[in-house]
Amino acid sequence: MAATGRVEARVDLETLHDVAQQIRVDGIRASSKAGSGHPTSSMSAADLITVLAARHLRYDFAHPELSTNDHLIFSKGHASPLLYALYKAVGAITDTELMTYRTLGSRLEGHPTPAIPWVDVATGSLGQGLPIGVGVALAGKYLDHLPYRVWVLCGDSELAEGSCWEVFDKAAHYGLDNLTVIVDVNRLGQRGETEFGWNLEAYRRRVEAFGCRALVIDGHNLEEIDAAYVDAAETGGRPTVILARTIKGKGFSEIENLNGWHGKTLPPDMEARAIAELGGERDLTIRVRPPEGKAPAAPGSRVPSEVTLPTYALGDKVATRKAYGDALVAVGNRPEIVALDGEVGNSTYAEEFAAAHPDRFFEMFIAEMQMVSAAVGLQVRGYVPFASTFAAFTSRAYDFVRMAAISQANLRLCGSHAGCEIGADGPSQMALEDLAAMRAVQGSTVLYPSDAVSAAKLVAEMADRPGISYIRTTRGAYPVIYDNSEDFPIGGAKVLHRGEPGQAAPPVIYANGEEFPVGGATPARGDDGDRVAIVAAGVTVHHALAAAERLAAEGIRARVIDCYSLKPIAVEVLAEAARDCGNTLVVVEDHYPEGGLGGAVMEALAGGEHPPRILHLAVRDLPGSGTSAEVMAAAGIDTEAIVRAARHAAQTFQGGQ
Amino acid sequence: MAATGRVEARVDLETLHDVAQQIRVDGIRASSKAGSGHPTSSMSAADLITVLAARHLRYDFAHPELSTNDHLIFSKGHASPLLYALYKAVGAITDTELMTYRTLGSRLEGHPTPAIPWVDVATGSLGQGLPIGVGVALAGKYLDHLPYRVWVLCGDSELAEGSCWEVFDKAAHYGLDNLTVIVDVNRLGQRGETEFGWNLEAYRRRVEAFGCRALVIDGHNLEEIDAAYVDAAETGGRPTVILARTIKGKGFSEIENLNGWHGKTLPPDMEARAIAELGGERDLTIRVRPPEGKAPAAPGSRVPSEVTLPTYALGDKVATRKAYGDALVAVGNRPEIVALDGEVGNSTYAEEFAAAHPDRFFEMFIAEMQMVSAAVGLQVRGYVPFASTFAAFTSRAYDFVRMAAISQANLRLCGSHAGCEIGADGPSQMALEDLAAMRAVQGSTVLYPSDAVSAAKLVAEMADRPGISYIRTTRGAYPVIYDNSEDFPIGGAKVLHRGEPGQAAPPVIYANGEEFPVGGATPARGDDGDRVAIVAAGVTVHHALAAAERLAAEGIRARVIDCYSLKPIAVEVLAEAARDCGNTLVVVEDHYPEGGLGGAVMEALAGGEHPPRILHLAVRDLPGSGTSAEVMAAAGIDTEAIVRAARHAAQTFQGGQ
């Protein structure tokens, strides 16, 4: 294969060989100093990355925010010694900083994270950097219309992940010729040979069958590497996958191609011999060419946009999933908003956005992992992605959501058809663990509106919410209960029936060694107010309201709290309700008992001096099919169940008078 | 393609055509009656399934427990009208029962579940029945050595899921010629055309590149279908994938191949016309041939087995992950025990099992979805699978674990390297949400041992535990704190430092409308006992013990509770501790604050009359890299943090005297 085309041979290949050796040495030094890391997995790809950086990558390390910069993603995040040694070689960090690898407070963590300004996303869970690269490439080709390229370094073991094949499929489907995948086929996984070893033809057949261009090269032949990058850049209409045959531990003959050296650092004597064999320590610098051309501003800052949210008539029956679609269309007037769906847009109502803003909608078919990853990639470029599917199927991408949190990504997820409320379709389609899972994501926001007005308002709130936010929507249509003028700030709650509060006296929540006053009122006897407080969210709000009506008929005044924001949660509203209502709360949710609304309420209040008693109604057994009403009744989370629990609470309360 | 070989033409194809039409009619009738369901997705595959059942499937519907039975898995679970209409056609259910489809209490749920004796696993989350089929086929080929076949019906949309490509890879790798995949390529997904429509060659190229045999047929030509099944049965060494071109809604010309009819039932007038066009209602019965040959007993009942668990010396430093491996080898003396790992067996220590029992170990490489699915498939055949990977990466298979619960599968999972305790590798490798996620799985068991003795005992407990159990193990080596004679029943906890209890008086927990006495002691002033109770699990037990030592030096007597079983949890032990120690508990966990140990403790006690105050130490910010000690200190979950919290609790307690 001949090197042709636009290559500028600004650094000769002999020098590059020395730079690659330096990078190997530095990777060894950094990991030996740290006492952990993956030097051998870095050595196999050193030539690939050196040639890329010196001759093909267009990146301004002084200005990582430039929209025209290329994107380099290490999907094999454990090759961090290679990445960080490269940062030294391009002059971005000092040798001193390199030697802080994996120490507390250093941005050079065990696996790359965006604590480093040149890292787009956290990697380290294999098979994720690649699908995120698809998202960045989608932005480049379809939204930014900029010539930046996306380079993703993968390991060979990693190709066992199904997520990678979602990538090759979608990358070909969308014709992502701005994406180049570099597979470091070093034959050895963590515990032995990979499934295919050096059978590069097996990989080639698969990659080509998926519609990508495959190039098989010797990953230590600098000329072949160089030519492959040229070839990739010149190939139009589809992504290129460079399958590079490499040697794990390349450059230190004692451990080259030897099993048992994955994730191991070299003991001092071996380290010395390795550095000597690799030509000793060097301090070479290569210049990475910055991108050419004008760099447009970030998408969010381009056009001032006006959003007019949909409105709904009180009492009309509208599903919150419908309101999600309506609001997404409205919010979509902002040009940075993009939407993705997993081939269920007619159920989630993302199809409304697809119809209104077809150029900013990406159909990901039934590939939830790729859907979430593409969203993460799109937000790398400043877009504001909303990704939707059935709430049950967000679980398919849970590892990707977990990692997105580590990437500090700004990601909006919508899960529709949540809970046993769906009735007939049965438990496989019922999300009954999604609130627990999403709440446990670091820094997440978890929302669960009860009506169309609040759903639409919360979609607008999500658009400006940093971090990962999740909105849970309901299949069935329920009455609009809020006026269109109501606000629904994240972290708030609505008190729908309410008695007279007592006097103020701030309670205190204890968390990790500190006490935080949370404001609110003192415990009131409540004689002139509510006897019982019912905390609900989403569909159970409607049942709680119905229960309050029935309780009123029995002379029991009930306060209903629409806890539409599960995380952050309205601690004060809950604490006040507990104090006003005999230090007891009835909590009702369409979710398993663990970690959902009940868990959120308990976690919010358990640090207080006298945590309330929680009468907790949740889905405790595996539901079957039936009508929505039947299944919710069977689960003990319907109006009748709430009335029973509230009566119990009110009796306790009266007993305490 | 000619029909040759072992086919017994016991039912002529003309009759089979009528049976297929009956099945279409019955699917329409059942879904129309239910008012929901997927008749058109059933009609496309009716010919495929009718020919299979009448001529190729070997199954005794009167004896679904027979080890020699074939396995028929509807990976496209939404084609339940087809499956249930087939059950009627084979005489397994009556027409009356068929008409109970999707009604409360009927076993004929919206998507198939093992509530039906002939259903192996629940489906309805696409791309799961297929990888589970791999597990059943692994059992047949490598463990049972029985000639049963595994037939999996897939949709075409479903092939967008990466999990399917993990399947084709692993099925070919393991040479699963007993597996036949039937892809119903009806071109139309839920919301329009699939990515490939009727481009069957695109599927063929991919399937063949992955090492499977592909057959492209007309899915409505009964002869071609028949011949394909013969061909599949006669193909040795690899699985066959039948790519059948079909028509959605086949048989009712008004909606054949028409978009907009996914998951929709026919209105009465259309239903009548459809039934007429399909030849009216029929009551034909086909006989499915039972399997031949002697059916051996289930694996668990074959050989009485003796298990001698490993023992450890008090004070020796042993990682719980090492104890997992040791115990797995020991438990592995029982011939029904099998193990799987995701190419990290040298980290999880599953490699010890692989070395000791190589014939019952399955390396699934880095394909966690396939790993969990294969485990589910293996337990279908009565094996007792343990599947392990890093705890962080169990999240990759969360949807599969969720569905396994609906399958009521008996599945054991091990997640190693849990928590920020791992230190240097950074947050991508730290599971900090796994306890929340696993606790929220219906009917699950969640265990987190602190030392090698308890870890080994709990592995043995898991082997006999029905449902889904999860054990979380730690990277680092910590002292053995228990004598080898200690028992660790699931649902228990160990009280490590303990004062004098007060008198007995059962408290009460309220859940879903009922009160449950939980036993235990009355609130004691504790003057002669412990001042503070620290609830820990796993690695934090060691920090809690160290904290108790330091507190003792300050004159504060601390009770330490090793809450090794998070679900079920030892409510009595926790309630007693709260009563003895000023109604306050210090809970410390290496997990995010949502839904983990703290959540479990709160949920256990919040229903009591006076729930305790919880001083909750958890990982609240995103950790970075560092040493284990540094990262745990930074997170506020180490010895020092516990001492501070316990002091606070003790002060509160003394203040109350």
Interface residues (C-beta under 8 A of the other chain):
Chain A: A34 G35 S36 G37 G77 R102 T103 L104 G105 S106 E109 G110 H111 T113 A115 A122 T123 G124 S125 L126 G127 S157 E158 A160 E161 G162 S163 C164 W165 E166 D169 H173 G189 Q190 R191 T194 E195 R205 R206 E208 A209 F210 E343 V344 G345 N346 S347 E351 F365 I366 A367 M369 Q370 A392 F393 S395 R396 Y398 D399 R402 M403 A405 I406 Q408 A424 D425 G426 P427 S428 Q429 L432 E433 A436 A437 R439 A440 V441 Q442 G443 Y510 A511 N512 G513 K567 Y592 P593 E594 G595 G596 G598 G599 A600 M602 E603 A606 G607 G608 E609 H610 P611 P612 R613 I614 L615 H616 L617 A618 R620 D621 L622 G624 S625 G626 T627 E630 V631 A634 G636 A641 R644 A645 H648
Chain B: A34 G35 S36 G37 G77 R102 T103 L104 G105 S106 L108 E109 G110 H111 T113 A115 A122 T123 G124 S125 L126 G127 S157 E158 A160 E161 G162 S163 C164 W165 E166 D169 H173 G189 Q190 R191 T194 E195 R205 R206 E208 A209 F210 E343 V344 G345 N346 S347 E351 F365 I366 A367 M369 Q370 A392 F393 S395 R396 Y398 D399 R402 M403 A405 I406 Q408 A424 D425 G426 P427 S428 Q429 L432 E433 A436 A437 R439 A440 V441 Q442 G443 Y510 A511 N512 G513 K567 Y592 P593 E594 G595 G596 G598 G599 A600 M602 E603 A606 G607 G608 E609 H610 P611 P612 R613 I614 L615 H616 L617 A618 R620 D621 L622 G624 S625 G626 T627 E630 V631 A634 G636 A641 R644 A645 H648
